[in-house]
Amino acid sequence: MSSQTLSAERADLDMPSQDVTAEDDGGGGILALLERIGSVIVPVGVALYAVLYIGVEQMYAVFGISPQQAGIDQSVLLGRLMGTLVLLLITGIPLLGVLVGLAWVVDKVTFGAVGKLVGGIRRRPWIAAAIAALWCGATYWGIFVLFGDLDIAVMVIVAVGLGVLAFLIPFRLLRRKPVGRAGTKLLVGGMTGVGLGFLLILAMIQGAEEVQETGEANDLLSLVGFQDQWTILKDAGSDKPLYDGRWMMLLGESDGTYLLYDCDKYETFRRPMETTNLGDIQLDPEREKGFTCGGLAEGVNQ
């Protein structure tokens, strides 16, 4: 390879990319801004939903079962999430409009200085690549917390180092062409969705542990499809209450059995459906202040 060729490649890496400027020239206006936002939100949503089922598995693992044992697969999960998805849609669209409006107002108040600053950053490929790389490194935060107990300073160092080592040069090279910049948006959006997904998993695990301790699910678990459903079990033959008529949480049903959680004993158990009737079913029951599970378990231990 000649020295002229090496010099040309080195200059191509060091100088700001001209095709980014060309993209900016045709990308002004609110419609272009909405298009850019949409190109990021879609991969974020897809990646977040893909990770969500892992969170459901971890959530039910707190009770010692799998989602399949509770009769929950991808189709059931999607059906339970439909109400949440509609809620996110009707709240997200106005919120997006407000954010776009605020960005427009801030740009006007600063006499276009904010827009010029953003455009200047986008025209400098190393700066744009560094921001994207650091952001992708930070998306591993939830994974670090889920699978390890690291100090916050160590997590910051690892996230920054990972972003610089793994993403900086590839993102810089991707910004040389329009298709590469589109790929960068997909990668950043996907990594953002995965990072948010692992933070969601942590919150779901904590919520499931709270259900074990307090017998009450929080709003987040309801939004991700967990049913805070309680019932009194009765014998199918005599219709008499079982287990002294105590309330049991119905985790799900599959293969002809009910999966139930005994709040008083901290136990998860099965009951055949053909010998069990469900009576007095309650959704999201209100608990008295200070209520906790484990009353009978504590009595046995004593």
C-alpha positions as CSV (number, residue, x, y, z in Angstrom):
1,M,0.0,0.0,0.0
2,S,1.4,3.4,-1.0
3,S,2.1,6.3,1.3
4,Q,-0.4,8.4,-0.6
5,T,-3.2,5.8,0.1
6,L,-2.3,5.7,3.8
7,S,-2.3,9.5,4.0
8,A,-5.7,9.7,2.3
9,E,-7.2,7.2,4.7
10,R,-5.7,9.0,7.7
11,A,-7.1,12.3,6.5
12,D,-10.5,10.7,6.0
13,L,-10.6,9.6,9.7
14,D,-9.3,12.9,11.1
15,M,-11.4,15.3,9.1
16,P,-15.1,16.0,9.7
17,S,-17.3,13.9,7.4
18,Q,-18.8,15.9,4.6
19,D,-21.8,13.6,4.2
20,V,-23.0,14.5,7.7
21,T,-23.2,18.1,6.6
22,A,-25.2,17.1,3.6
23,E,-27.6,15.1,5.8
24,D,-28.0,18.2,8.0
25,D,-28.8,20.4,5.0
26,G,-31.8,18.3,4.2
27,G,-32.8,17.4,7.7
28,G,-34.1,20.6,9.2
29,G,-37.5,21.2,10.6
30,I,-39.9,19.6,13.1
31,L,-40.8,16.8,10.8
32,A,-37.2,15.7,10.5
33,L,-36.9,15.9,14.2
34,L,-39.9,13.7,14.7
35,E,-38.5,11.3,12.1
36,R,-35.2,11.1,14.0
37,I,-37.0,10.6,17.4
38,G,-39.1,7.8,15.8
39,S,-36.0,6.1,14.4
40,V,-34.7,5.8,18.0
41,I,-37.9,5.0,19.9
42,V,-38.8,2.0,17.7
43,P,-35.6,0.0,18.4
44,V,-35.7,1.0,22.1
45,G,-39.3,-0.4,22.3
46,V,-38.4,-3.6,20.5
47,A,-35.3,-4.3,22.6
48,L,-37.2,-3.4,25.8
49,Y,-40.0,-5.9,25.0
50,A,-37.4,-8.6,24.1
51,V,-35.8,-8.2,27.5
52,L,-39.1,-8.0,29.3
53,Y,-39.7,-11.8,29.2
54,I,-36.4,-12.3,31.0
55,G,-37.7,-10.0,33.7
56,V,-40.9,-12.1,33.9
57,E,-38.8,-15.2,34.4
58,Q,-36.8,-13.6,37.1
59,M,-40.0,-12.3,38.8
60,Y,-41.6,-15.7,39.0
61,A,-38.3,-17.3,40.0
62,V,-38.7,-15.4,43.3
63,F,-41.7,-17.7,44.0
64,G,-39.7,-20.8,42.8
65,I,-41.5,-21.4,39.6
66,S,-41.1,-20.5,35.9
67,P,-43.6,-18.5,33.8
68,Q,-44.5,-21.6,31.8
69,Q,-45.5,-23.4,35.0
70,A,-47.9,-20.4,35.7
71,G,-49.3,-20.7,32.1
72,I,-47.5,-17.6,30.8
73,D,-45.9,-17.5,27.4
74,Q,-45.1,-14.7,25.0
75,S,-48.7,-14.6,23.7
76,V,-50.2,-14.4,27.2
77,L,-47.7,-11.8,28.2
78,L,-48.5,-9.7,25.1
79,G,-52.2,-10.0,25.9
80,R,-51.7,-8.8,29.5
81,L,-49.6,-5.9,28.2
82,M,-52.1,-4.6,25.7
83,G,-53.7,-2.2,28.2
84,T,-50.2,-1.0,29.3
85,L,-49.2,-0.5,25.6
86,V,-52.3,1.5,24.9
87,L,-51.7,3.6,28.1
88,L,-48.1,4.3,27.0
89,L,-49.3,5.2,23.5
90,I,-51.9,7.8,24.7
91,T,-49.5,9.3,27.2
92,G,-46.3,9.0,25.1
93,I,-47.6,10.9,22.0
94,P,-48.6,14.1,23.9
95,L,-45.4,13.9,26.0
96,L,-43.3,13.6,22.7
97,G,-45.2,16.6,21.3
98,V,-44.4,18.6,24.5
99,L,-40.7,17.7,24.3
100,V,-40.5,18.7,20.7
101,G,-42.3,22.0,21.5
102,L,-39.9,22.7,24.3
103,A,-37.0,22.0,22.1
104,W,-38.4,24.5,19.5
105,V,-39.0,27.1,22.2
106,V,-35.5,26.8,23.6
107,D,-34.0,27.1,20.2
108,K,-36.0,30.2,19.5
109,V,-35.2,31.8,22.8
110,T,-31.5,31.2,22.3
111,F,-31.8,32.6,18.7
112,G,-30.8,29.3,17.2
113,A,-27.8,28.8,19.4
114,V,-29.0,25.4,20.6
115,G,-29.7,24.1,17.1
116,K,-26.3,25.3,15.9
117,L,-24.6,23.6,18.9
118,V,-26.4,20.3,18.2
119,G,-25.6,20.6,14.5
120,G,-22.0,21.3,15.2
121,I,-21.7,18.2,17.4
122,R,-23.3,16.1,14.7
123,R,-20.9,17.5,12.1
124,R,-17.9,16.4,14.2
125,P,-17.9,12.6,13.9
126,W,-15.5,12.0,16.8
127,I,-17.6,13.9,19.2
128,A,-20.9,12.3,18.1
129,A,-19.2,8.8,18.1
130,A,-17.8,9.5,21.7
131,I,-21.3,10.5,23.0
132,A,-22.9,7.4,21.5
133,A,-20.1,5.1,22.7
134,L,-20.3,6.5,26.3
135,W,-24.1,6.1,26.2
136,C,-23.9,2.5,25.1
137,G,-21.3,1.8,27.8
138,A,-23.7,3.2,30.4
139,T,-26.5,0.9,29.2
140,Y,-24.6,-2.0,30.8
141,W,-25.3,-0.4,34.2
142,G,-28.4,-2.6,34.9
143,I,-26.5,-5.7,33.9
144,F,-23.7,-4.9,36.3
145,V,-26.2,-4.4,39.2
146,L,-28.2,-7.6,38.3
147,F,-25.2,-10.0,38.0
148,G,-22.7,-8.4,40.4
149,D,-22.3,-6.2,43.4
150,L,-20.0,-3.5,42.2
151,D,-19.1,-0.2,43.7
152,I,-20.6,2.8,41.9
153,A,-17.1,4.2,41.1
154,V,-16.1,0.8,39.6
155,M,-19.3,0.7,37.5
156,V,-18.7,4.1,36.1
157,I,-15.1,3.3,35.2
158,V,-16.1,0.0,33.6
159,A,-19.0,1.6,31.7
160,V,-16.7,4.4,30.3
161,G,-13.9,2.0,29.5
162,L,-16.3,-0.4,27.8
163,G,-17.8,2.4,25.7
164,V,-14.5,3.7,24.6
165,L,-12.9,0.3,23.8
166,A,-15.9,-1.4,22.2
167,F,-17.9,1.3,20.5
168,L,-15.9,4.5,19.8
169,I,-14.0,3.4,16.7
170,P,-16.9,1.4,15.2
171,F,-19.3,4.4,15.6
172,R,-16.8,6.8,14.1
173,L,-16.4,4.5,11.1
174,L,-20.1,4.1,10.8
175,R,-20.6,7.9,10.5
176,R,-18.7,8.0,7.2
177,K,-21.9,7.0,5.3
178,P,-25.6,7.6,5.6
179,V,-26.3,3.9,6.0
180,G,-23.7,3.7,8.8
181,R,-25.4,6.6,10.6
182,A,-28.7,4.8,10.4
183,G,-27.1,1.7,11.7
184,T,-25.7,3.7,14.6
185,K,-29.2,4.9,15.5
186,L,-30.4,1.3,15.5
187,L,-27.5,0.1,17.7
188,V,-27.8,2.9,20.2
189,G,-31.6,2.5,20.3
190,G,-31.3,-1.2,20.8
191,M,-28.7,-0.9,23.5
192,T,-30.8,1.7,25.2
193,G,-33.8,-0.6,25.2
194,V,-31.7,-3.5,26.6
195,G,-30.2,-1.2,29.3
196,L,-33.7,0.0,30.4
197,G,-34.9,-3.6,30.2
198,F,-32.3,-4.8,32.8
199,L,-33.2,-1.8,35.1
200,L,-36.8,-2.9,34.7
201,I,-35.8,-6.5,35.6
202,L,-34.3,-5.2,38.9
203,A,-37.5,-3.3,39.7
204,M,-39.6,-6.4,38.9
205,I,-37.5,-8.6,41.2
206,Q,-37.8,-6.1,44.0
207,G,-41.5,-5.9,43.4
208,A,-41.9,-9.7,43.6
209,E,-39.9,-9.8,46.8
210,E,-42.2,-7.1,48.2
211,V,-45.2,-9.3,47.3
212,Q,-43.7,-12.2,49.2
213,E,-43.2,-10.0,52.3
214,T,-46.3,-7.8,52.2
215,G,-48.8,-9.8,50.1
216,E,-49.4,-6.7,47.9
217,A,-48.1,-6.0,44.4
218,N,-47.0,-2.5,43.4
219,D,-48.2,-0.6,40.3
220,L,-45.1,-1.7,38.2
221,L,-45.9,-5.3,38.5
222,S,-49.5,-4.7,37.4
223,L,-48.2,-2.8,34.4
224,V,-46.0,-5.7,33.3
225,G,-48.8,-8.2,33.5
226,F,-48.5,-9.7,37.0
227,Q,-51.9,-10.4,38.5
228,D,-52.3,-9.6,42.2
229,Q,-55.1,-12.2,42.5
230,W,-56.2,-13.8,45.7
231,T,-58.7,-16.5,46.4
232,I,-60.1,-18.9,49.0
233,L,-59.7,-22.5,48.0
234,K,-62.6,-24.9,48.4
235,D,-62.9,-28.7,48.0
236,A,-64.6,-29.5,44.7
237,G,-66.6,-32.3,46.3
238,S,-67.9,-30.7,49.5
239,D,-67.4,-27.1,48.6
240,K,-65.8,-26.6,52.1
241,P,-63.0,-24.1,52.5
242,L,-59.5,-25.6,52.5
243,Y,-56.5,-24.4,54.6
244,D,-58.7,-22.9,57.3
245,G,-60.2,-20.6,54.7
246,R,-57.1,-18.5,54.4
247,W,-56.5,-16.3,51.3
248,M,-54.0,-17.7,48.7
249,M,-52.4,-15.8,45.8
250,L,-53.2,-17.4,42.5
251,L,-50.0,-17.2,40.4
252,G,-51.4,-19.1,37.4
253,E,-52.6,-22.4,36.0
254,S,-51.2,-25.0,33.6
255,D,-51.4,-28.7,32.9
256,G,-54.5,-29.1,35.0
257,T,-53.1,-27.5,38.2
258,Y,-53.3,-24.2,40.0
259,L,-50.0,-22.5,41.1
260,L,-50.6,-20.8,44.4
261,Y,-48.6,-18.8,47.0
262,D,-49.4,-19.2,50.7
263,C,-48.6,-15.8,52.1
264,D,-48.9,-17.0,55.7
265,K,-46.3,-19.8,55.3
266,Y,-44.0,-18.3,52.5
267,E,-44.8,-21.4,50.4
268,T,-45.6,-21.9,46.7
269,F,-47.6,-25.1,46.0
270,R,-49.8,-26.8,43.4
271,R,-53.4,-27.9,43.6
272,P,-55.2,-30.1,41.0
273,M,-57.9,-28.2,39.3
274,E,-60.4,-31.1,39.3
275,T,-60.4,-31.2,43.1
276,T,-60.3,-27.5,43.8
277,N,-62.8,-24.7,43.5
278,L,-61.9,-21.0,43.6
279,G,-64.1,-18.9,45.8
280,D,-64.3,-15.2,46.7
281,I,-61.7,-14.1,44.2
282,Q,-60.2,-10.6,44.8
283,L,-57.9,-8.5,42.6
284,D,-55.5,-6.1,44.2
285,P,-56.9,-6.5,47.7
286,E,-56.4,-3.6,50.1
287,R,-54.2,-4.5,53.1
288,E,-54.4,-3.0,56.5
289,K,-51.4,-0.8,57.5
290,G,-48.4,-2.8,58.6
291,F,-49.6,-6.1,57.2
292,T,-46.9,-8.6,56.5
293,C,-46.8,-12.2,55.4
294,G,-45.3,-15.1,57.3
295,G,-47.5,-15.2,60.4
296,L,-47.8,-19.0,60.5
297,A,-44.2,-19.4,59.4
298,E,-43.0,-17.3,62.3
299,G,-45.2,-19.4,64.7
300,V,-43.6,-22.6,63.5
301,N,-40.1,-21.3,63.7
302,Q,-40.7,-20.2,67.3
